[in-house]
Amino acid sequence: MDISRITGYLYISAWPDGRDVAALHALNIRLVISMTWRPPDRRLSQSPLQLLRIRTLDSPVTPIPLSGLQQGVEAALPVIQAGDAILSHCRYGRHRSVAMAAAILIGMGFTADDAMALISERRQAADPYIFYIRRRIRIFETWWRDFQQTDPA
């Protein structure tokens, strides 16, 4: 399985399949965030794993929706707070999964620049600096900070 540990609570991978479930359990991964249009293997949603599908395309003309990044961060934070880990994946583990991982790090208090630098350092295949992914990560950072200040919860 092509997987990279970004932090103790966050991993990025290329497309996992059901044969990878035991490895995910061993890494204490409890939430798999699938950033692909194609449905992932059903075994990735078997307990104790939870699967969150955020259907996205890897395209500069179809940006990842901020609502999808928000949904992923809001699902990830309680898992992380419980001491478990998250896997964000897309087809190759280069763009969409990287954007989600950066959003999660931003949700944990990182800046966009620090999140992109850490991901680049820890996952050789990651390319958070490609213009349309970098732009989305930075827009999410601004949006998330504003959202956190205005959210009554």
C-alpha positions in Angstrom: 0.0 0.0 0.0 1.3 3.5 -0.9 0.8 5.3 2.3 2.7 8.1 4.0 2.6 9.2 7.7 2.2 12.9 7.9 1.6 13.1 11.7 0.7 10.6 14.3 -2.9 11.2 13.4 -2.8 11.8 9.7 -1.9 9.6 6.7 -2.2 10.2 2.9 -2.3 7.4 0.4 -3.0 6.5 -3.1 -6.0 4.3 -3.8 -6.3 1.7 -1.0 -8.3 -1.5 -1.4 -9.9 -4.1 0.9 -6.6 -6.0 1.2 -5.2 -2.9 3.0 -7.7 -3.0 5.9 -5.5 -4.9 8.3 -2.7 -2.4 7.7 -5.1 0.5 8.3 -6.2 -1.1 11.6 -2.5 -1.6 12.7 -2.0 2.2 12.1 -5.0 3.0 14.3 -6.8 4.6 11.4 -10.5 4.9 12.1 -11.6 7.3 9.4 -10.9 6.9 5.7 -11.7 10.0 3.7 -12.1 9.1 0.0 -11.6 12.1 -2.3 -12.5 10.3 -5.5 -15.5 10.1 -7.8 -15.3 6.3 -8.1 -16.6 4.4 -5.0 -13.9 2.9 -2.8 -13.8 -0.7 -1.8 -16.7 -1.5 0.6 -14.3 -3.2 3.1 -12.9 0.3 3.9 -16.2 1.0 5.7 -16.2 -2.0 7.9 -16.0 -1.4 11.6 -13.9 -0.1 13.3 -13.3 2.0 10.1 -15.6 4.7 9.0 -15.7 5.9 5.4 -16.4 9.4 4.3 -16.8 9.9 0.5 -16.3 13.4 -0.8 -16.8 13.0 -4.5 -14.2 15.3 -6.2 -12.4 15.5 -9.5 -8.7 16.4 -9.9 -9.1 19.3 -12.2 -8.1 23.0 -12.2 -11.5 23.9 -13.7 -13.5 22.1 -11.0 -12.1 23.2 -7.7 -12.7 21.0 -4.6 -15.7 22.5 -2.8 -15.0 24.3 0.4 -18.0 22.5 1.8 -16.3 19.1 1.1 -13.1 20.2 2.8 -15.2 21.5 5.8 -17.1 18.2 5.9 -13.8 16.3 6.0 -12.3 18.5 8.7 -15.4 18.3 10.9 -15.5 14.5 10.6 -11.7 14.2 11.3 -11.4 16.4 14.4 -13.4 14.2 16.8 -11.5 11.1 15.6 -8.2 12.9 16.2 -9.4 14.1 19.6 -10.3 10.5 20.5 -6.7 9.5 19.8 -7.3 7.8 16.5 -5.9 8.5 13.0 -7.3 9.5 9.6 -6.4 8.4 6.1 -7.1 10.8 3.2 -6.8 9.2 -0.2 -7.3 9.9 -3.8 -6.2 8.0 -6.9 -2.5 8.8 -6.6 -2.2 10.6 -3.3 -0.9 13.7 -5.0 -3.6 16.4 -5.1 -7.1 15.9 -3.7 -6.0 13.8 -0.7 -3.3 16.4 -0.1 -5.8 19.2 -0.1 -7.9 17.4 2.4 -4.9 16.6 4.6 -3.8 20.2 4.5 -7.4 21.3 5.5 -7.3 18.9 8.4 -4.0 20.3 9.5 -5.4 23.8 9.2 -8.3 22.6 11.4 -5.7 21.5 13.9 -4.1 25.0 14.0 -1.5 24.8 11.2 -1.1 27.6 8.7 -1.6 26.7 5.1 2.1 27.2 4.4 3.2 25.0 7.3 0.7 22.3 6.3 1.9 22.3 2.7 5.5 22.2 3.8 4.9 19.3 6.2 3.0 17.3 3.6 5.7 17.9 1.0 8.4 16.8 3.4 6.6 13.6 4.5 5.0 12.4 1.2 7.3 12.5 -1.9 4.4 12.1 -4.3 2.4 15.0 -2.8 2.1 18.2 -4.8 0.3 20.8 -2.7 2.1 23.6 -4.7 0.4 22.9 -8.0 -1.5 26.2 -8.6 -5.1 25.0 -8.3 -4.4 22.9 -5.1 -2.3 25.5 -3.4 -5.0 28.1 -4.2 -7.7 25.9 -2.7 -5.7 25.2 0.4 -5.1 28.9 1.0 -8.7 29.8 0.3 -9.8 27.1 2.8 -7.4 28.5 5.4 -9.0 32.0 5.2 -12.5 30.6 5.1 -11.9 28.2 8.0 -10.5 31.0 10.2 -13.5 33.2 9.4 -15.9 30.3 9.9 -14.3 29.5 13.4 -14.8 33.1 14.5 -18.4 33.4 13.4 -19.6 29.8 14.3 -21.8 30.1 17.4 -21.1 26.5 18.4 
